């Protein structure tokens, strides 16, 4: 029950904060210029690039060993890891901010958009680093509710300030976005650190209590797969687009990515938080087997195919309604949707691998996908722009799924023939949807008809997959019970 309750908090965290994050991004894309939107996304891309080899590894180490010392009630090791990592994260963050400020005159030769915003960019980079580590510390010590509240404070604060500034000025500029983000991060810091300090005060640091530090560093390097995946699917394309193409291309690419990524992130989180407790429980009872994995893959395929079909069939209308400036970029939605189908399938296998504690396939598949994505971005983006970026991401996602599938299938019997059922159920409805698009011109009618059309395979799937829908129903009931929602 404790595992399910923690998973339910993580699910609500993902659901609510994904929605809040989407609204903040919506304000930026809808009510700022191409240059401001591109500058925002480029700044976060470079921030991610700076922190991946430092705080990314540190967060991975902390997630594992703080949880280990916490579970073993090793107070000295726990406090050393906890307070030591906090101090180190602030030192790294301030150093990165200073380094950015010094390096920006050189970077501006390649990214002229940064010119004039050196101080704002440096401040944002210097304060944003430790937030991920603080979340990792709270999660590692089972303070999932505090982590949820901290992230919600961050997102609500920056969204509220941005909305207020927009109301006052009728347009968002980069300095306003940085100001809103800085206040949100500061309040989130204050809450998160106060909870950590209150729980583990007074501090104590004894490096010798940590044992072999090099083994922990090696673990951190091999365990940053989720950070690598985020870098592939969110940030590296933007860095190359910003260097080679226009600010409008950067903003347009992110407009389409935002529309598809947020609902799929919620779906992936729902599947992960629903299935991982069951996988962990079955592994503990020696009941986790490939049959369970095959069924989970089939269910994920059903959900992903229908979701992406809906978004893709209506992508031009959705983008026109939300981001009319970027309607011309809707043609990349199919490739981005394809990427997220494979991300969803890979997520299922990754959760299975986590449940049985295999580390190597996660690291190798993510690193391979990163290398392929970098090479293809460099080759394709100069000629094809955002379409090349979307194609590079799709190919790297297919590679990641294929690699981890082949690796795991050598030890477990994974049968991809199960995926023929989702394909057989969904494809006819997609074809009908494409035909309807050629006949129905009004957006409202098209939304209604496509929604009703794709509700039919959902009903059919619910009938075919009764057992899985009972698991999801049981999970949702647990979430509601935990939060006393009637």
Long-range contacts (C-beta under 8 A, 24 or more apart in sequence): 1-478, 3-277, 3-280, 3-281, 4-277, 4-475, 4-478, 5-478, 5-482, 6-142, 6-144, 7-273, 7-274, 7-276, 7-277, 7-475, 8-273, 8-475, 8-478, 8-479, 8-482, 8-483, 9-144, 9-145, 9-148, 9-482, 10-144, 10-148, 10-269, 10-273, 11-269, 11-270, 11-273, 11-274, 11-479, 12-148, 12-479, 12-483, 13-144, 13-147, 13-148, 13-151, 13-152, 14-265, 14-266, 14-269, 14-270, 14-273, 15-266, 15-269, 15-270, 16-148, 16-152, 17-148, 17-151, 17-152, 17-155, 18-262, 18-265, 18-266, 18-269, 19-262, 20-152, 20-155, 20-156, 20-159, 21-155, 21-262, 22-258, 22-262, 23-159, 24-155, 24-158, 24-159, 24-162, 25-254, 25-258, 26-258, 26-322, 26-323, 27-159, 27-162, 27-163, 27-166, 27-172, 28-162, 28-172, 28-177, 29-251, 29-254, 29-255, 29-258, 29-322, 29-323, 29-325, 29-326, 30-322, 30-323, 31-166, 31-170, 31-171, 31-172, 32-171, 32-172, 32-173, 32-174, 32-177, 33-171, 34-246, 34-247, 34-248, 34-250, 34-251, 34-325, 35-113, 35-247, 36-172, 36-173, 36-174, 36-177, 37-247, 37-250, 37-251, 37-254, 38-113, 38-242, 38-247, 38-248, 38-250, 38-251, 39-113, 39-114, 39-117, 39-174, 39-247, 40-174, 40-177, 41-238, 41-242, 41-250, 41-251, 41-254, 42-111, 42-113, 42-114, 42-238, 42-239, 42-242, 42-250, 43-121, 43-124, 43-125, 44-235, 45-234, 45-235, 45-236, 45-238, 45-239, 45-242, 46-100, 46-107, 46-125, 46-239, 47-124, 47-125, 47-128, 47-129, 48-230, 48-231, 48-234, 48-235, 49-231, 49-235, 49-236, 49-239, 50-96, 50-99, 50-100, 50-125, 51-92, 51-96, 51-129, 51-132, 52-224, 52-227, 52-228, 52-231, 54-92, 54-96, 55-89, 55-92, 55-93, 55-129, 55-130, 55-132, 55-133, 56-224, 56-227, 57-217, 57-220, 57-221, 57-224, 58-85, 58-88, 58-89, 58-92, 58-133, 58-220, 59-132, 59-133, 59-136, 59-224, 59-227, 60-219, 60-220, 60-221, 60-223, 60-224, 60-227, 61-85, 61-216, 61-217, 61-219, 61-220, 61-223, 62-133, 62-136, 62-137, 62-140, 63-136, 63-139, 63-140, 63-223, 64-140, 64-216, 64-219, 64-220, 64-223, 65-210, 65-216, 66-136, 66-137, 66-140, 66-141, 67-140, 67-141, 70-140, 70-141, 70-142, 74-209, 75-204, 76-204, 76-206, 76-209, 77-209, 77-210, 78-200, 79-200, 79-203, 79-204, 79-205, 80-204, 80-205, 80-206, 80-207, 80-209, 80-210, 81-210, 82-137, 82-141, 82-196, 82-200, 83-200, 83-203, 83-204, 83-205, 84-205, 84-207, 85-133, 85-137, 86-130, 86-133, 86-134, 86-137, 86-193, 86-196, 89-129, 89-130, 89-133, 90-130, 92-129, 93-125, 93-126, 93-127, 93-128, 93-129, 93-130, 94-126, 96-125, 96-126, 96-129, 97-122, 97-123, 97-125, 97-126, 97-127, 98-122, 98-126, 100-125, 100-126, 110-243, 111-242, 111-243, 113-242, 113-247, 117-174, 117-175, 120-174, 120-175, 120-178, 121-178, 123-178, 123-182, 124-178, 124-181, 124-182, 127-182, 127-185, 127-186, 127-189, 128-181, 128-185, 130-189, 131-185, 131-188, 131-189, 131-192, 134-188, 134-189, 134-192, 134-193, 134-196, 135-192, 137-192, 137-196, 138-192, 138-195, 138-196, 141-196, 141-199, 141-200, 143-195, 143-196, 143-199, 146-191, 146-192, 146-195, 147-192, 149-191, 150-188, 150-191, 150-192, 150-195, 151-188, 153-184, 153-187, 153-188, 153-191, 154-184, 154-185, 154-187, 154-188, 155-184, 156-184, 157-183, 157-184, 157-187, 157-188, 158-183, 158-184, 158-185, 222-359, 222-360, 222-363, 223-359, 223-362, 223-363, 225-350, 225-362, 225-363, 225-365, 225-366, 228-366, 228-367, 228-369, 228-370, 229-343, 229-366, 229-369, 229-400, 231-370, 232-366, 232-369, 232-370, 232-373, 232-393, 232-396, 232-397, 233-261, 233-339, 233-343, 233-393, 233-397, 234-261, 236-370, 236-373, 236-374, 236-377, 237-373, 237-377, 237-381, 237-389, 237-390, 237-392, 237-393, 240-377, 240-378, 240-381, 240-389, 241-381, 241-385, 241-386, 241-389, 244-381, 244-382, 245-381, 245-385, 245-386, 248-326, 249-385, 249-386, 251-325, 251-326, 252-325, 252-326, 252-328, 252-329, 252-386, 253-329, 253-332, 253-386, 253-389, 253-390, 255-319, 255-322, 255-323, 255-326, 255-329, 256-315, 256-319, 256-326, 256-329, 256-330, 256-332, 256-333, 256-336, 256-386, 256-390, 257-336, 259-311, 259-315, 259-318, 259-319, 259-322, 259-333, 260-308, 260-311, 260-333, 260-336, 260-337, 260-340, 261-336, 261-340, 263-307, 263-311, 264-304, 264-307, 264-308, 264-340, 264-343, 264-344, 267-303, 267-304, 267-307, 267-344, 268-343, 268-344, 268-347, 270-472, 271-296, 271-299, 271-300, 271-303, 271-344, 271-347, 271-348, 272-347, 272-351, 273-475, 274-471, 274-472, 274-475, 275-348, 275-351, 276-351, 276-354, 276-355, 278-471, 279-351, 279-352, 279-354, 279-355, 280-355, 282-355, 283-355, 283-356, 288-352, 288-355, 288-356, 289-412, 290-412, 290-413, 290-414, 290-415, 293-348, 293-349, 293-352, 293-412, 293-414, 294-413, 294-414, 294-415, 294-418, 295-418, 295-468, 296-348, 296-352, 297-345, 297-348, 297-349, 297-414, 297-416, 297-418, 297-419, 298-418, 298-419, 298-421, 298-422, 298-465, 299-465, 299-468, 300-344, 300-345, 300-347, 300-348, 301-341, 301-344, 301-345, 301-418, 301-419, 301-422, 301-423, 302-422, 302-425, 302-426, 302-457, 302-461, 302-465, 303-344, 304-340, 304-341, 304-344, 304-345, 305-341, 305-422, 305-423, 305-426, 306-426, 306-454, 306-457, 306-458, 306-461, 308-337, 308-338, 308-340, 308-341, 309-426, 309-429, 309-430, 309-433, 309-454, 310-450, 310-451, 310-454, 311-337, 312-337, 313-430, 313-433, 313-434, 313-437, 313-450, 314-446, 314-447, 314-450, 317-443, 317-446, 317-447, 320-443, 321-443, 329-386, 331-387, 332-386, 332-387, 332-389, 332-390, 335-387, 335-390, 335-391, 335-393, 335-394, 336-390, 336-393, 336-394, 338-394, 338-397, 339-390, 339-393, 339-394, 339-397, 340-397, 342-394, 342-397, 342-398, 342-400, 342-401, 343-397, 345-401, 346-397, 346-400, 346-401, 346-404, 349-401, 349-404, 349-405, 349-408, 349-414, 350-404, 352-408, 352-412, 353-404, 353-408, 358-408, 360-407, 361-403, 361-404, 361-407, 361-408, 362-404, 364-403, 364-407, 365-399, 365-400, 365-403, 365-404, 365-407, 366-400, 368-399, 368-400, 368-403, 369-396, 369-397, 369-399, 369-400, 369-403, 370-396, 372-396, 372-399, 421-464, 425-457, 425-460, 425-461, 425-464, 426-457, 429-453, 429-454, 429-456, 429-457
